[in-house]
Structures are given as structure tokens and as C-alpha cells.
Amino acid sequence: MKVLSAVAWPYTNGPRHIGHVAGFGVPADVFSRYMRMAGHDVLMVSGTDEHGTPILVLADQEGVSVQEIVDKYNAVIAQDLTDLGLSYDLFTRTTTRNHYQVVQNLFTQIRANGYMIEQTTTTAISPSTGRTLPDRYLEGTCPICGFPEARGDQCDNCGNQLDPSDLINPRSKVNGEVPEFVETQHFFLDLPALADALQRWLDEVDTAGTWRPGVINFAKGLAKDMHPRAMTRDIDWGIPIPVEGWDAKRFYVWFDAVIGYLSAAIEWARRLGEPDRWREWWNDPEAVSYYFQGKDNITFHAQIWPAELLGYMGRGDKGGEPGEYGELNLPTEVVASGFLNYAGGQFSTSRGNVIYVQDMVARYGADALRYFICAAGPETQDSDFTWPEFVTRNNNELVAGWGNLVNRTASMIAKNFGEVPAPGALEPVDEALLSAVRGGFETVGGLLETQRQKAALAEVMRLVRLANKYVTDTEPFRLKGDDQRERLGTVLHTLSQAITDLNTMMAPFLPHSSNEVARVFGGTGEFMPMPRLEQVRDLDDDTRAYPIITGEYSGTPRWESRPVQVGVPVAKPTPIFAKLDEIDPEDPFGRGVA
């Protein structure tokens, strides 16, 4: 089966913090890695989102050009996500000429089908500078729920989309001034003309019953109140509007960013030298697609993007026909997570309430962070990151549970045999452990396939505890002498088989350490393929170079039990996970507190 893993596009306004990757990055990677292991043909795509007025504001603040800002943070973010082990087939950016062309093509066809209409609206202007104020740099009271810090494009409290003029008592977040509103002409996506088609699609996915209840209910709530949404802005940074007389305007960042899932797939195929290969994931009605992001982006993935697709294909009230890309698949599921909070509130770079991915990986390792996110992250509701819980889960679960099982088994094999021993006759206690672990492939796999990653990891850890209990029950460290050597070999062989299978189940969650465990038990090379960072040239502009994340994942192991190989050398291991001392929340990375 063809599986499109469409991962939210991080905004190029700084390094990624752990709240970001808890919502979109790690869940998408765990799912994509599992689906490859299950034998599916996965295409995992994303990139950096580099348009919108906030980028202009940031460039002004840093005193550099807009292009310098996006180039700087594109490289930083690509490195962050590579270090975390996110297995993209292509992680690109929205400033490629390929993306520009795909966005303009979709717009042109949506407009030709009648779903992109011109309307006069009001735009917020800074009285002191005369410049357009970006929606996200306006703040006021939400007219729907009364939240006092709603943004000009969306309320983070109730999740509803807003226009700046909707805000009660609006003010500029840049300098606190009250904006002026002036009339201007823009292109609007005619959502009312697409409302029935959107509702039919939502009814279909709701009937399938695969979406998280909070996500489908929110999406259906959006569909009850549809009005045209502006898809252009009065700015000079972004993708040009391919219409005469619109030179001074650009596409709204959220119009173009969601099209990136399609443009990235097209770029991937072009770089592969098979320019139509992307169609296997987009035109085949049997293909499936999963969109991963935080809950604040449900609107754009469960309303705006499906509406753009429906308008492009001419499936709304006005009819029409698809353009050169043909009939495109609507999302199979929008997989939205809650927020990972920190220190009593949301992560906020501007308020200094932040933990960067690069710092966590450098200090504590990628898999320690991945484990915390998978075990305690915001899968269906908001959750909190605390340093004490991070230490507890690392020490009591990763180190004392999984790491201890691997290390003491390998140490006993190295000391007594130097290689995986041959088993003698299996006793009921051996059979019970092997049967329980083998059963985990079906149980854990079923949970991963339905986006229940917390439950899946909890089941793997239950089996780890079962294997540790087996060590306690069989006491291999007491089996000494020639008359007990065969039984010792049987117990250690049984443990080797259990660990090999458990390592396969751990691999989607902890790909870095799964490679280390495989090497401990005689593996060579890379058990779980990892992404790589490459410097490339823009396909349509040879003067531009940028980094992409890509990888070769055809060597991904299958999701099944594989017999452990007797006679494979096993040396005394070094600990795979490091036990952590108590972490000072004021200085978690040991830099010293001023």
C-alpha cells in the first residue's frame, strides 16, 4: 500500500524546541518507520515554511535580509530534525522554484473553476510605519470565546480562524499601538461553495471512525460556519500572484504552505529522475495519506487544504475540472496532537520558556528525548514536560528496564560463551516468554497503525518487564558447572531471541539505540536506516543551493520475528542508555548559572 506521511512544515523563525517536535516530528517518524517495517511504500515529506510577514519582522529585528533569515533557519532546522532521526524521504523548503510553480498552478485552476473570488476587505496598518501588520502580530480578545490573547488569524484557545478586524480591542504585538484598518482587494477561497463537498468528505472519514474524536469533532464544527477566506496579502515577500495587476501582493502563507505536501512529493520524484512517480501517492485512490501536526493547525488541514483540493478538482457547487495534476487524494486522516507544555505554560521562545532540540540531543541523546515524547507526550491532550519526570522515565524505564535487560544478557553471554549459544530443550517458562514476545508484533503493530503510540510503547515496555522477570525466575547467574551449561545456554538463547524481537518493536520509537542493540548481538551495518543531510541545487535555479533531508530506507527490517543466529559473537557491552543525575531546571545543560 502507498502511504503518504505528510508532516507539518516548521516555520523558519528559529531552532525547533521540543514542543514543536512532540506535536509533528516524532509521532510522524514513529508511524512512518513502522509502516515501512510493515511492508508499505511510505513517502514522508515536509520542509521549512518560509513565507509570511513574521519573517519580514524578524529580518528587520536582526538587521539582515529576509533571504538570509530563511537560509539561516532552514539549515538549523534541517540539522535539528536530522539529529533527531526523522526519516524524511524529502525535507525541502517553500522557497524552491518548484514549490512556486505548483502553488501558482493550483491557484490558477482553483480560480478557473470559480472557487477563488475577488472581494474587498480590511487590512491592519501600523500608524507609525504605514506597513501592513501581519495577522499573527495582532492581538486582542477573541469574539467567540473571549480569550484575551487571540491572534489576528486564529485563537489558540478555541482554535477558530479569525480575521484581524474580528478582534475586540486589537493591538500590535510589535509596539502595542492600535492598528488602523484600510480597505484592500484580495482573492478569497470560496468556502461556502465548497461546504457541501467538505461536509461529505468529513462524513466519510467520520464513518470510518479512525480519526481522534477531538480532531473530527473540531473539523465538523468548522464546517458548520463557512465563509470566504482571504488567500492573498499586501506584502512583498512570498509567492507572486499569477494575475496581471496583482504585483504588489503575495499568497497568504497558509495558502501555499499546505500545498507543500504536493510540491515536495513532486520535487522528490524529480530528484529521483522519475518525474511522475509522485502520482502513485496522489492519484491512486487506493493510496492513503496521514497529516501530522499540532492541534492549532487542524483548521488548515481539515478545512483549508481539503477545500483547496476540492476547488482544484472542481468538486464544489460550481463544478469544474482538475488541472494537470489530475484527481488528487484528500487526507485519509488528520493526526493532530495536543501541546507539550513546560514550566506551567506553553513553550515560548519570546518569553524564554523553551528547550531546544539541539540542546537536548547534544546533552541527553536523541532517543532519550524520543522516548519521553512517545511515553508521555501530548498524543490526544496537552501534557507537561518536567525535568524530574524526564529523569525518572530515563532512569527507571529506559536504563533500569530495557537497557538493563540488554546489558546483563549480553554480559552473561560474553562471559560464559562469547557468542549466542545454541539452545537445548525448551521448558514451559522459556516457551511462555517467547510466545508472549512474538505476540507483541500483532498487538503493538495494531496500536501503531491506529496512531496509539503511547499504548504501543507501553505494551513493548510490558514485554520488557516480562523478560526481566524471566531473568529473575530462571536465575541464569546461578547456573554454573558443566551439568548446568546446557540449561544456561538455553536461557541465554531465549533471552537473545526475546531481545532481538523486542529491539525490532523498539526500532520505530528508538532508531538510534536499536542500531546499538543490534550491534551488541552481532549485527553489522545499520539495522534501522537513518536520514542524511545533503546539499543540493534548486531544480529550476542553479544559482540557489540548500540542504535537504533524505535517506535510503529500502533496508528497513520487516515487522516480524527473526531467529537469532547461533554462534554470532557477543562481546561485553557498554551501557546503551546513560543514567542521569538530578537535573537542575535552572541549568539543565550544565552551562553554569550567571
N, C-alpha and C positions, 0 to 999 in steps of 0.2 A: 504494500500500500504506500502511496505517496503521501508524505506528511510535511506540511509547511509549518515550521516553527517560527512565528513572526514575533520578534522580541522588540519591546518598546525602545524608541530612539532616544538615548540620553542627550540632554541639551549641553552645548559647548560653553558653559559658563563656569567651569571649574572641574577639579577632580571629582570622581564619584565617591560618595560616602556610603557607609554600609546600609543605610536606609534605602538608598536607590537600588542596590543590587539584591536586597531582600525581596523587593517587590517584582522586579522584572528579570534580573540576570540569573541568579542561582536556580529559581524554580524552572525557568525555561531550559537551562542546561541539563538539569536532572531529568526532565521529561525527554529532551532530545536524545540524550545519551541512552536512556532506557529504550526508547523507540527504535534506535539503531540496533541495540542489542537484541530486540525482539524481532529483528529481520525486516523492519520497514525502511523505506528510502526517504530519509529525512533531509529537508533543506532548511537550515537555520540561518535567518538573515536579519540584519539590522544595520545600524550605523549611527553616526552623530547627527543630531538635529541642529542646523547651524543658521537658521534664519530667524526673523522676528526682531522687533525693536529692542528688546532687552539686550541683545548683542551690541546694538549701537550704543546704548547707555553704558555698558561695561567697557567698550572700547574707549569712550570718552573719559571714563573714570581712570583708566590705566594709561591714557595718553598715547594709544597706538591705533593702527588702522584696524578696521573690522576684520579684514582677512588675516591679519596677524593674530588676533584673538582666537578665531576659529581654528586656525592652523595649530596654535599652541595647545588648545584644549582637546582638539581631535587626537593629537598624538598622545597626550596624557591619558585620556580616557581609553584609547585603544590599548595602551600598555596596562592600565588597571585591569581591564577585562581579560586580557591575555594571561596576566599573572594569576588571576582567579581561576583560570582554566575553562572559560566559557567557549564551547566548541562550535563557534560560528563557521558556516561554510563561506559566508562573506559578511564581514562587518565593514561598511563603507561610510559614506557621508552624503549629506543632501546638497553639497555644493558641486557635485560632479555634473558635467555637461550631459551625461546620460540621464541623470535624475531630472534635470531641467527639461529635457525633451519629453520624457514620459509624462511629467506633470502637465506640460503645455498640451500634449496630445489628449490627455484625459479631459482637461478643461474644454478644449475645442469641441470634443464630441458631446460632452455634457451640455454645453451651450447649444450646439446644433440640434440636440434632442429637445431643447426648450426648458431645461432644468436649471439653467444659470441665467438669472434675470437681473436687470439693472434697477436699482432703487436708490432714492436719496435717503441718507441717514445723517446722524450727527457724529462728529469726531471730537474727541477731547484734545484741546490745545493748551500748552503751557503759556500762561500770560507773560511770563518773564523772558522766554526764549522764542516763542512763536512756533515751536516744534510740536509735532504730534506726540501726545503722551501714549506710550504703549498700554494696552489693556491691563497687563499684569503689574504696571507701575501706578495703577489707580486703585484706591482702597476706599471702602465705605461700608455702609450697613446693607446687608442682603435684604431685598424687598420681599423675599419668600420666607426665610426662616429667622431673620433678624440678627444674624451673625454680624458682629461689628467690624470684622476684618475681611470681608469678602473682597475678591479681586474684580477688576473690570471685565474679565472674561468668564469667571467661574467662582462659585462659592465653594470653598474647600469643606465647609461644614455640612451643607446639604447636597453638594455635588451638582447643582443645577448650573447650566450655562447662563451667562448674563451678558448684557451689553453695558458699556461704561455708563451710558445715560440712565440705566436701570438703578444704579446705586443711590442709596439715600445718603446725603451729606458726603459726596465724593471728595477726595483729596489726593494730591500727588504724593506717592511714596518717596519721590526723589527729594522734594524740598518742602512738602506739606501744604503747598498752595492749592487753592480751589481752582479747578480747571475751567476753561471756557469751552463751550460746545458750539461748533460751527457745522453747517450743512455741507455734505460732500456726496458724490456719486460713487457707488460701489456695485460690484457683482455679488449677488446673493444666490446661495443654493436654495432652490425652491422646495424646501422640505414638505410643505403641505401637499404638493403634487406627488410626492413620493411616500406619503404617510401610509397609504393602504398597502403598498408593496412592502414597506418596512414592517408593518404590523403582521403581514402574512409570514414574513421570514421569522420574526420573533415568535410567532405562534408555533411554527415548525420546530424551532430549536427548543422551545419550552416543552413541546410534546415529547421530544427525545429525552428530556429530563437529565441532561448531562451537565448543564451549567450550574454553577454555585447559586443557591437560592437568592442571596443578596444581589448578585450581579444581574440575573434575569429579571428580578422584580424591579430593580432600578431602571433597567433598559426599557421595560414595558411601561414604566411610569413616564419616561421621557417621551415615548411615542404618543402619549395622550395629549400632549401640548406641543404641537409642531408649528413653528413659524419660520419664515425665511431667515437664513443665517448669512452674514456678510463673509465673503471669501476673499476679499482684497483689502489692502490697507494703504494709507497715504504715507508710504515710506520709500526710501531708495535702496534698501538692502533686502534682497530676496530674489525670487524668480520673476522675471518680467511677464506682464500680461500680453499674450499674443493678439492684441486687438489695437487697431490704429487709434491714436489719441489717448491711450492709457499709459504712456511712457513714464509718468510720474508716480505710478502706483505699482505695488507688488502683491503677490499672493499672500494671503494670511498664512502664517507659519503652520497652523493646524490643517489647512487645506493640503499643503504639499507634504508635510511630514508623514502622514498615513499612507500616501501614495508610494512612499519609500519602500514599503514591503514588496510592491510590484517592481519598482525600478531596481531594487537590489537584486531581485531574482533575475531580472533581465541582464544586469551587469555581470552577475555570476556566470550566466550562460555564455555571454560574450567573451568573458575572460577564459572560459573553458574551451573556446573555439567551436562551440555548438550553439549558435545564437538563438535557436528555437527551443532549446532544452527546457527553459523555464515553463513552457506551456504544459509540461507534464504535471506541474503542481497547480497551475492556474486555470487551465481549460478543461481538464479531465474532471467530470462531475463525481467520479469515484474518489478523487483526492480529498484529503481533509486538511483543515488549517486551524491552528491554535494561536491565539494572540495573547501575549503575556505582558502585563503592566500593573501599575498600582491602581487602587480604586478611584483615584482622582482623574483617571483617563478613560473611564468607562464610556462617558459621553462620546468621545471621539472615535471609539472603536465599536460601539454598539449603536451609534446613530449616524455620525458624520461620514465615516468611511463606508459603511454599507450603503448609505444614501448616495455617495459619490459613485459607487459601483453600479447601483441600480439606475442612476441617471445616465451613466456612461452606456449602459446596455439598453436604455430605452424602455425600462420596465415600469415606469410610473404612469400616472394618469394621462400624460401627453403622448405616450407611445415613444417611438424612435427605434434606433438600431445601434448595435455596438460598432466601435471603430476597429482599427487594425489589430487590436489585441484580442478581439473576439469576446465570447461569453466568459466572464471571469467569475471564479468561485467566491461566494460570500463566506464569511467566517463560520467555521464549524462550532467554535467555542471562543468566547472572550474570557480568558482566565485572569481575573483581577484579584490581586491580594490587598490586604489592609496595609496600614502603615506600621513600620518598625519605629517606635519612639525611643527617646533617650533623655535621661535626666528630667523626667516629668513633663516632657513636651516633644513636639516633632523635631526631627533633625533640621537644623537651620544653619547654613554656612554664614549668613549675615550676622546671626546672633552668637556665633562661635560655639553653638551646640552641635558639634559634628565629630564624627570619627571617620577618617578617610580610609578607603580600601587599601591604598598603597601602604599606609602605616600599619594596618592590621596584618597584611600579608607579610611585610618585612619583619615584623616583630614576633608574630604568633603563627604564621603559616596559613596558606590558603584553605587547607582542609579543616583546620580548627574553626575558622570563620564559617565555612560552608556547613559544617556540622551544626553549629549553633543556629544558623538560619533555617536549616531543614528540620531541626528538632524543636525549635522554639520561636520560629519566625511567624509573620502575620498572614498565615495561609488564608484564613477566612475572616479574620478580625484583627484589629490592631493588637500589637504585642510590644513588650518593652525589652530593650537591651540594657542589662546591668552588668558591671564588671564581676560582681560576686557570682552571678548565675553563669557567666561565661567561664569563669574558673571552675565552678562546680561541675558543669557539664563536660568540660575538657578533662578534668582530673578523674571524676567518678565514672564517667561513661566511656569516653574515648581511651583514656590511659588505663584505668583500672579494669575496664571491661574488654573492649576489643584489642587494644594494644597489649594488654597483659596476656590474653589468650594466645596471640600470635607469638609474642616473645618467649613465653615459658615453653610453649610447644616446640618452637624452633630450637631453643636452648637444650631441651631434653633430647631431641633428635641428634643435634650436633654432638652432644656429649656421649651418647650411647651408641650411635650408628654412623653419624657423619653423612647420612643420606636418608631419603624416605624409605623406611623399612617395608618389607613385604608383610602382609597380614597373615595370621593364622586363621583358625576357625572363629567366626564372629559370634559373640554372645549376645543375648537379648538386649543388654544395655547398649552395646555398640550399634546394633540394628536400629534401636529406638532413636538414637541421636541422628544417624544418617538419614533415616526416614523423615524425621522432623525437619531437618535442614533442607532436604530435597523438596519437601512440600512448600518451603518458603518461596520457591520460584513462582509458583502459581499465585500464592497469596500476595506476596509483595508486588509482583508484576501487575496483578489486577488493580491494586491500590494506586500504583504509579500511573497506569493507563487512564485512570479516572481522576487524576490531579489530587490524590490524597497522599501527599508526600510525607506529612508528619506521621500518619498511621503506618505508612510503608516503612519508614526508618525505625519506628517503634517496634515493628514486627521483626526487623533484622536484629535489633538490639535484644529482643526477647530470645531469639535463637542464639545469640552470642552468650547470653546468661545461661542458657541451657547447656551450651558447650562447656562453659566454665564449671557448671555443676557436675558435668560428666567427668571433668578432671578431678574434682573433689571426691566423687563417688568411686572412681576406678583407682585413684592414688597411684599413678604411674611412677612417681618418685620413690615409691616403696617396693617396686618390682625389681628386685636385684637377684643376681645369680643366674647361672645357666638354665636352671629349671624354670625360671620365670621370663627368660629372654623372649620367647615367642609371644607370650601374652603382652609383654611390654611393646614389642613391635606392632602387635595388633592394635593396641590402644593408641599408639602414636600415629600409626597409619590412619586410623579412624579420625583422629584429630586433624591430621593433614588434609584428609578429604573434606571434613566439615569446614575447615578454614578456607580451603580453596573455593568451595561453593559460597561461603559467606562473603568472601572477598569479591566474587562476581556480583553478588547482590549489593555490596557496598559501593561498587565502582561508579554508578551514576552519581551518588552523593559525594564520594571522596575519591576522585580520579587520581590525584597525585599520590596519595598513600596506597591506593590499590596497586599502583605500579611498584611501590616499595615492597608490599606484602608479596606480590608475585615473584619479585627477585629473591626474597628471603627463601622461598620454596623452589628455587632453581630456575625461575623464569628468566628469559633473556629478552632484551629489547624492551619495547613499550607494550604493556598489557592493555592499557586504556589510552588510545591516541589523544594527543594534546594539540591545542591550537598553536598556530605560529603567527608571528607578526612579519609582514612583508612590506617593502616599499615598492610602490607601483606608480605608473604614469596614468593620468586620466586617459581613458579610451578615445576621447574626442578632442583632447587638447594636450598635446605632448609637452607643453611648457609647464604643466602642473603635475606635481608628484605628491603622494600622500601615503600613509600607512593603511593597510587593511589587515583584518584578522581573517585567516582562512585555515584550512587543515585538510589532511587526508585521513578520513575516518573509515575507510573500507576494511581496515584491520580490526575494527571493533569486535570484541568477543561476543559470542552468542549468549543469550539469556537461558542458560541451561547448565546442568551439572556435567563436569568433565572429570573423568577418572584421574586421580593423582598418579603421577608416574613414579613407580618404584625405582629406586636407585639414583634419583636425582640428588645431587649434592646439596646439603644444607649446612651452612656454617653458623657459628654463634652470631646472633643478630645484634644490632644496636637498636635501642628503642625507637619505634616509628613515631610515636607521639611524645611530646615533652610535657612533663608535669609542671604546672605553673604555681608559683608562689602567689600569695595575695597581691592583687594589683591595686595600686593607689589610683583612684579615679581622677585625682588632680594631676597625675603624671603617669598615665598608663603606658607610655612608650619610653620611659626612662630618660627623658631629656633633661631632667632637673627642673625644679620649680623656682621661678625667679622670686 
